[in-house]
Amino acid sequence: MDWIDPDGTRQRATLFNGFLSHYLFRDHYGRPGKGDDKGYAEGLVGYSRRNFMVPFPRFVTWDAINAYLEDQCHKRQADVLRGQSETIGQRLARDLAAMSELSTPS
């Protein structure tokens, strides 16, 4: 677990340090109480709520709602976002290929 010291210094958990070291990337933390740091994530939550949960869907089981949400995500992969030339699915495939190279042991 991470924690913040009284002087504002962030202390990382040993396991998370190992994760960062293994995959060779830097962490970036949002600041508590600063909504502008989290705008992208909050925008995605808002998009999902407006497009997948309005009107409020009703399902008999958790499996049914999970299947519905998965289907909506697959449909969304055909969309091309403003300013992009590839579909979301094409960009995802490229990102997954790049990330799979990181996970192979050397």
C-alpha positions as CSV (number, residue, x, y, z in Angstrom):
1,M,0.0,0.0,0.0
2,D,1.2,3.5,-0.8
3,W,1.1,6.3,1.7
4,I,1.9,10.0,1.9
5,D,4.1,11.3,4.6
6,P,3.2,14.6,6.5
7,D,5.8,16.5,4.3
8,G,4.0,15.4,1.1
9,T,6.5,12.7,0.2
10,R,4.9,9.6,-1.4
11,Q,6.1,6.3,-0.1
12,R,5.6,3.4,-2.5
13,A,5.0,-0.2,-1.4
14,T,7.8,-2.6,-2.1
15,L,5.6,-4.8,-4.4
16,F,4.5,-1.8,-6.5
17,N,8.2,-0.7,-6.8
18,G,9.0,-4.1,-8.2
19,F,6.1,-3.8,-10.6
20,L,7.3,-0.5,-11.9
21,S,10.9,-1.8,-12.2
22,H,9.8,-4.9,-14.0
23,Y,7.7,-3.1,-16.6
24,L,9.9,0.0,-16.9
25,F,7.4,2.8,-16.6
26,R,6.9,5.7,-14.2
27,D,4.0,6.2,-12.0
28,H,1.9,9.4,-11.9
29,Y,-0.5,10.1,-9.0
30,G,-3.5,12.4,-9.0
31,R,-3.6,14.9,-6.2
32,P,-6.3,14.6,-3.6
33,G,-9.0,17.1,-4.1
34,K,-7.8,18.1,-7.6
35,G,-10.5,17.0,-10.0
36,D,-8.6,18.3,-13.0
37,D,-5.9,15.6,-12.4
38,K,-8.5,12.9,-12.9
39,G,-10.5,14.4,-15.8
40,Y,-9.8,11.7,-18.3
41,A,-10.8,8.8,-16.1
42,E,-13.9,10.7,-14.9
43,G,-14.8,11.5,-18.5
44,L,-14.7,7.8,-19.4
45,V,-16.9,7.0,-16.4
46,G,-19.4,9.7,-17.5
47,Y,-19.3,8.4,-21.1
48,S,-20.0,4.9,-19.9
49,R,-22.8,6.0,-17.6
50,R,-24.5,8.1,-20.3
51,N,-24.2,5.6,-23.1
52,F,-24.5,2.2,-21.4
53,M,-26.5,2.9,-18.2
54,V,-29.2,5.4,-19.4
55,P,-32.0,4.5,-19.2
56,F,-31.0,2.3,-16.2
57,P,-30.7,-1.2,-17.5
58,R,-32.3,-4.0,-15.6
59,F,-30.9,-7.5,-15.6
60,V,-31.8,-10.7,-13.8
61,T,-28.2,-11.7,-13.1
62,W,-24.7,-10.2,-12.8
63,D,-23.6,-12.4,-15.7
64,A,-26.3,-10.8,-17.9
65,I,-25.2,-7.2,-17.1
66,N,-21.6,-8.2,-17.6
67,A,-22.4,-9.7,-21.0
68,Y,-24.3,-6.5,-22.0
69,L,-21.4,-4.3,-21.0
70,E,-18.9,-6.5,-22.8
71,D,-21.1,-6.4,-25.9
72,Q,-21.3,-2.6,-25.7
73,C,-17.5,-2.3,-25.4
74,H,-17.0,-4.6,-28.4
75,K,-19.3,-2.4,-30.5
76,R,-17.4,0.7,-29.3
77,Q,-14.2,-0.7,-30.7
78,A,-15.5,0.1,-34.2
79,D,-15.6,3.8,-33.5
80,V,-13.0,6.3,-34.6
81,L,-12.4,9.1,-32.1
82,R,-12.0,12.7,-33.2
83,G,-8.4,13.4,-34.2
84,Q,-7.6,9.7,-34.8
85,S,-7.2,7.8,-38.0
86,E,-7.7,4.3,-36.6
87,T,-10.6,2.7,-34.8
88,I,-10.5,2.1,-31.1
89,G,-10.2,-1.6,-31.7
90,Q,-7.2,-1.1,-34.0
91,R,-5.5,1.1,-31.5
92,L,-6.3,-1.4,-28.7
93,A,-4.7,-4.3,-30.8
94,R,-1.6,-2.2,-31.3
95,D,-1.3,-1.4,-27.6
96,L,-1.9,-5.0,-26.5
97,A,0.8,-6.2,-28.9
98,A,3.2,-3.6,-27.4
99,M,2.3,-4.5,-23.9
100,S,2.7,-8.3,-24.5
101,E,6.3,-7.7,-25.5
102,L,6.8,-6.2,-22.0
103,S,5.4,-9.2,-20.2
104,T,7.7,-11.8,-21.8
105,P,10.5,-12.9,-19.4
106,S,14.0,-12.3,-20.7
